[in-house]
Amino acid sequence: MNYLLITMLLGLLILIHELGHFLAARWVGIPVRRFSVGFGPRVWGMKRAETEYWLSAIPLGGYVLPAVEDEHEYFRIPLRKRLAFAAGGPLANLLLPVPLFAAMNVLGGGLSAGGVLVAPVLQTGEMLGRLVASIPQLFARPEAVSGVVGIVVEGGGFIGSDPVRALQFAVLLSLNLAVLNMLPIPMLDGGKIVLHLLEKLHPAATRLYVPLSVLGLVFILGLVVYTTAVDIGRYVL
């Protein structure tokens, strides 16, 4: 049962990430063609203004589809708007731990202004610093990296039936998503931000966007295959 809970939690955090992109797009005025909760074929949907809101068949995560025909139309969107759109997802994952830490503080020590308003910000910053500091270790010990299988198995064993541990794991996952997505790898939000900033140095950098994104996708897919194989060897075989 805990494994199902962790899977749903991971999907919810990805959805919050995409909601951050959606809200950022609305804030800066980037038109959104579709905001979907889940993936796959549409189960239910409605349209308001230019945006379709979908509930899709696979209820894990979601996606935001800007209302552009191709990359050329996308690059005609002002740079500051594209930067805000790319940063919206990681920012949502960075902000979510603050109320989660507040809930943990209330459960652990009762209601107080410091525990709800001040400590959560400090706790989020401290954990974020630890995660960023640990990034070089991942390159030194690639066998220690876990994929989705490892997250589900380790998470299910960690939380047990303890709601505080469930909140702790949600905080850890959310910050990991934020840090991972801000790595300067094309296809990730950090890579998109770097490529967009390169436009300030030379407009021809936009020509690199598609080929580097394809390379980034190949790298990410390879990483997914590698971590899945490692997880299966670690937990199944």
C-alpha positions in Angstrom: 0.0 0.0 0.0 2.9 2.4 0.8 4.4 1.8 -2.6 1.1 3.0 -4.2 1.2 6.0 -1.9 4.7 6.9 -2.9 3.9 6.5 -6.6 0.9 8.8 -6.2 3.0 11.3 -4.2 5.6 11.4 -6.9 2.9 12.0 -9.5 1.4 14.8 -7.4 4.8 16.5 -7.0 5.3 16.4 -10.8 1.8 17.8 -11.3 2.7 20.7 -8.9 5.8 21.2 -10.9 3.7 21.5 -14.1 1.2 23.8 -12.3 4.2 26.1 -11.5 4.9 26.3 -15.3 1.2 26.9 -16.0 0.9 29.7 -13.4 4.1 31.3 -14.6 2.8 31.2 -18.2 -0.4 32.8 -17.2 1.5 35.4 -15.1 3.7 36.6 -18.0 1.1 36.2 -20.7 2.3 33.2 -22.6 -0.8 31.5 -24.1 -1.4 27.9 -23.0 -3.1 25.5 -25.4 -3.5 22.7 -22.9 -3.0 22.0 -19.2 -3.4 18.3 -18.5 -3.6 16.5 -15.2 -2.1 13.1 -16.1 -0.9 11.7 -19.5 -2.5 9.8 -22.3 -6.0 10.1 -23.9 -8.4 12.6 -22.5 -11.0 11.3 -19.9 -12.6 14.7 -19.3 -12.0 18.2 -20.4 -13.2 21.7 -20.8 -12.0 24.8 -22.6 -11.8 28.3 -21.2 -10.6 31.1 -23.4 -7.7 29.6 -25.4 -6.8 26.9 -22.9 -8.0 23.3 -22.8 -8.1 21.7 -19.3 -7.8 17.9 -19.4 -8.1 15.1 -17.0 -6.1 12.3 -18.8 -6.2 8.5 -18.4 -2.8 8.0 -16.6 -3.2 10.1 -13.4 0.5 10.7 -12.8 2.0 14.1 -13.2 0.8 16.3 -16.0 2.0 18.7 -18.7 1.7 22.2 -20.1 1.5 22.8 -23.8 2.1 26.4 -24.9 -0.1 27.7 -27.8 2.7 27.9 -30.4 3.0 26.1 -33.7 6.7 25.5 -33.8 10.0 26.6 -32.2 10.2 29.7 -34.4 7.0 31.0 -32.9 8.2 30.0 -29.4 11.4 32.1 -29.8 9.3 35.1 -30.8 8.0 35.1 -27.2 10.1 37.7 -25.3 13.1 36.3 -23.5 12.0 37.3 -20.0 8.7 35.5 -20.4 10.4 32.3 -21.6 12.8 32.5 -18.6 9.9 32.9 -16.2 8.0 30.0 -17.8 11.0 27.7 -17.5 11.7 28.7 -13.9 8.0 28.3 -12.8 8.2 24.5 -12.3 11.3 24.4 -10.2 10.1 27.4 -8.2 6.9 25.5 -7.3 8.9 22.5 -6.0 11.1 24.9 -4.0 8.1 26.6 -2.4 6.1 23.5 -1.6 8.4 22.3 1.3 7.7 25.5 3.3 4.1 24.6 4.2 5.1 21.0 4.5 7.7 21.8 7.1 5.1 24.1 8.8 2.8 21.1 9.1 5.6 18.9 10.5 6.5 21.5 13.0 2.9 21.7 14.2 2.6 17.9 14.4 5.9 17.7 16.3 5.8 20.6 18.6 2.4 22.3 18.5 1.3 25.6 16.9 3.6 28.6 17.2 4.4 31.6 15.0 8.1 30.6 14.7 7.3 27.0 13.8 4.9 28.0 11.1 6.3 31.3 9.7 10.1 31.3 10.3 11.4 27.8 10.9 10.0 26.3 7.6 11.9 28.8 5.5 15.1 28.1 7.3 14.5 24.3 7.2 13.9 24.5 3.5 17.0 26.5 2.8 19.1 24.1 5.0 17.9 21.0 3.2 18.3 22.6 -0.2 21.9 23.5 0.6 22.6 19.9 1.6 21.1 18.6 -1.7 23.1 21.0 -3.8 26.3 20.1 -1.9 25.7 16.4 -2.5 25.5 16.8 -6.4 29.3 16.2 -6.9 29.0 12.9 -5.0 26.5 11.6 -7.6 29.2 11.9 -10.3 31.7 10.2 -8.0 29.4 7.4 -7.1 26.9 6.9 -10.0 25.9 3.5 -8.7 24.3 5.3 -5.7 21.8 7.0 -8.0 18.2 5.8 -7.8 15.4 5.9 -10.3 11.7 5.6 -9.9 11.8 2.0 -8.7 14.3 2.9 -6.0 12.3 5.9 -5.0 9.1 3.9 -4.6 10.9 1.0 -2.7 12.9 3.2 -0.4 10.1 5.7 0.1 7.6 2.9 1.0 10.0 1.5 3.5 10.9 4.9 5.0 7.4 6.3 5.7 5.8 3.2 7.1 2.6 4.5 8.7 4.1 7.7 10.1 2.5 10.9 8.6 5.5 13.0 9.7 7.8 10.7 7.7 5.5 11.0 4.8 5.8 14.8 4.9 9.6 14.5 5.3 9.8 12.3 2.2 7.5 14.7 0.2 9.9 17.5 1.1 12.9 15.6 0.0 11.3 14.5 -3.3 10.0 18.1 -4.0 13.5 19.6 -3.5 15.1 16.9 -5.5 12.8 17.6 -8.4 13.7 21.3 -8.1 17.4 20.7 -8.0 17.3 18.0 -10.8 15.3 20.2 -13.1 17.7 23.2 -12.6 20.7 21.2 -13.8 22.0 22.8 -17.0 21.0 19.8 -19.2 19.0 20.5 -22.3 15.4 19.3 -22.0 15.5 20.1 -18.3 14.4 23.6 -17.1 17.9 24.6 -16.2 19.2 23.7 -19.6 16.4 25.7 -21.2 17.3 28.7 -19.1 21.0 28.4 -20.1 20.0 28.2 -23.8 17.7 31.1 -23.5 20.4 33.2 -21.8 22.9 32.3 -24.6 20.6 34.3 -26.9 21.7 37.5 -25.2 25.3 36.6 -26.3 24.3 35.7 -29.9 20.9 35.3 -31.4 22.1 32.4 -33.5 22.2 30.3 -30.3 18.5 29.6 -30.9 19.6 27.2 -33.7 21.2 25.0 -31.0 18.0 24.6 -29.1 16.5 21.7 -31.0 19.7 19.6 -31.6 20.8 20.1 -28.0 17.3 19.3 -26.7 17.4 16.0 -28.7 20.8 15.2 -27.2 19.5 16.1 -23.7 16.5 13.8 -24.3 18.8 10.9 -25.3 20.9 11.5 -22.2 17.9 11.6 -19.9 16.4 8.4 -21.4 19.7 6.7 -21.1 19.9 7.8 -17.4 16.3 6.4 -16.8 17.3 3.1 -18.4 20.5 3.0 -16.3 18.9 3.8 -13.0 16.0 1.4 -13.6 18.5 -1.4 -14.3 20.5 -0.5 -11.2 17.3 -0.5 -9.1 16.1 -3.8 -10.5 19.5 -5.4 -9.7 19.4 -3.8 -6.2 15.9 -4.6 -5.2 14.6 -7.4 -7.4 17.4 -9.7 -8.5 
